């Protein structure tokens, strides 16, 4: 069963006051408490979540902190969030930066969640449906940011993730499929002197760095660590 704090248990009892046994049974089966509650607090925003979207993690909040710091002194005008899911990244960027934000996802259901979240958080974001592995965005951008699927098929994941959309978790080519594709098409959709920002798997730094340097040999690549001192965030300035 999920570890559940007193505050979350109190909230569950309020939400499921007529059927708390249902909620507790779901938790016994490793069902994510975030789906039961229906939202997460993400970087000072309330982000609604359901089984159509990946649950935003603490690590991605740290990515936002480092991204906002990275972008604050740059004169970038446009940014694209690839694989937006719940819209948490796009919403945070729009809230804290004076920048035009676009976001895409392959899932129509995920985009519906993201659009509702943007509406409730008073953020103007251009959402559009796109299969990034097959199609290329029509516009060009100063910044491309993505927390794409990067889990290898054989890799261990916590039991709660079985309830999350699997297309948001797993990637081919040893987990590198989406990094390879995004870096490839960035040659076409990234403006000169633009930046690419990734959340990455903890063992993928060298492989992604090598791919990035093959497309952008003069790029400056910086990698930051998460709260567990694992390499998790890559910033590529072309």
Secondary structure as UniProt FT lines:
FT   HELIX           6..15
FT   TURN            16..18
FT   HELIX           20..28
FT   TURN            29..30
FT   HELIX           33..37
FT   STRAND          39..42
FT   TURN            43..44
FT   STRAND          45..48
FT   TURN            51..52
FT   HELIX           58..71
FT   TURN            72..73
FT   STRAND          78..82
FT   TURN            85..86
FT   HELIX           88..96
FT   STRAND          100..105
FT   HELIX           108..120
FT   TURN            121..122
FT   STRAND          126..129
FT   TURN            132..134
FT   STRAND          141..146
FT   TURN            153..154
FT   HELIX           159..163
FT   HELIX           166..168
FT   TURN            172..176
FT   HELIX           177..189
FT   STRAND          190..199
FT   TURN            202..203
FT   HELIX           205..215
FT   TURN            217..218
FT   STRAND          220..225
FT   TURN            227..228
FT   STRAND          231..237
//
